[in-house]
Amino acid sequence: MTVTTKRARPSAIRVAIVDDHRLVIDGLVAHLAARRHGIEVVIGEPTWVGLLSHSEFPVDVAVLDLNLDDSIAIDTKVRALNAAGTRTIVMSRHADPSSVQGAFKAGALAFVPKTEPADELVKAIQAAAAGKRYENGPLLRALSEPTASENPGLGKQERRALVLYASGRSIREVARDMGTTEETVKSYIKRGRRKYREIGIDLGTKILLRRHGIREGWLTPE
């Protein structure tokens, strides 16, 4: 989706918004266009590949959904954007601290939850364009949370069940591979997720579990 067919004015901050919900893209584009902040959205894309292949890329600042529905780790994306000369802001509705910390270790400059007012995003874009970190409350809280390197205290079977399930197997397939029942596998996964949640890491969906598996080295990105 090309939001504008003209190149931005030299003084404008050229921005890309990448989110897998079109309504989010359209809403942010409308908000930024309605206010004269010296910001021009030149790319609105629902996918990472769409961003990289867009004729307007690279841009000054990319606003990137932390939880795009793909298998590419957020730190990999941030490093790729840095290499292209694009500064990164990450946004999310539900973000585990480990993902936010990984993005910032890779070089992201701001984290804006989708529950925040849109003007927070404006401030983050302006700071990122100047090469500065935007240290708002959500970012500081995320950076102070326990990291993924902390041991959640998984049992051997809990860990194996999580690894197999994260790899794409069904509950039935995991039970077969482990030589146990489906109910037992569900119990292992439930307990494992609870232990991670207790150290601040949300693995409540299969997508989050797979991303964590990639970060931890259980799985390799496709």
LINTAVEN-V815963 format. One record per backbone hydrogen bond with DSSP energy under -1.0 kcal/mol. NH is the residue of the N-H (numbers start at 0). CO is the residue of the C=O. Records with the same first field share a line. If there is no record, write none. Layout:
# LINTAVEN-V815963
NH: CO / CO
This chain:
# LINTAVEN-V815963
11: 8
12: 37
14: 39
15: 60
16: 42
17: 62
18: 44
24: 20
25: 21
26: 22
27: 23
28: 24
29: 25
30: 26
31: 27
32: 28
33: 29
36: 34
39: 12
41: 14
42: 14
43: 0
44: 16
50: 46
51: 47
52: 48
53: 50
56: 53
59: 13
60: 13
61: 86
62: 15
63: 88
64: 17
65: 90
69: 67
76: 72
77: 73
78: 74
79: 75
80: 76
81: 77
82: 78
83: 79
84: 81
85: 80
86: 59
88: 61
89: 109
90: 63
99: 95
100: 96
101: 97
102: 98
103: 99
104: 100
105: 101
107: 102
108: 87
111: 89
113: 91
115: 112
119: 116
121: 117
122: 118
123: 119
124: 120
125: 121
126: 122
127: 123
128: 124
129: 125
130: 127
131: 126
133: 108
135: 133
139: 135
140: 136
141: 137
142: 138
149: 146
158: 154
159: 155
160: 156
161: 157
162: 158
163: 159
164: 160
165: 161
166: 162
167: 164
168: 163
173: 169
174: 170
175: 171
176: 172
177: 173
179: 174
184: 180
185: 181
186: 182
187: 183
188: 184
189: 185
190: 186
191: 187
192: 188
193: 189
194: 190
195: 191
196: 192
197: 193
198: 195
199: 196
200: 195
208: 204
209: 205
210: 206
211: 207
212: 208
213: 209
214: 210
215: 211
217: 212
218: 212
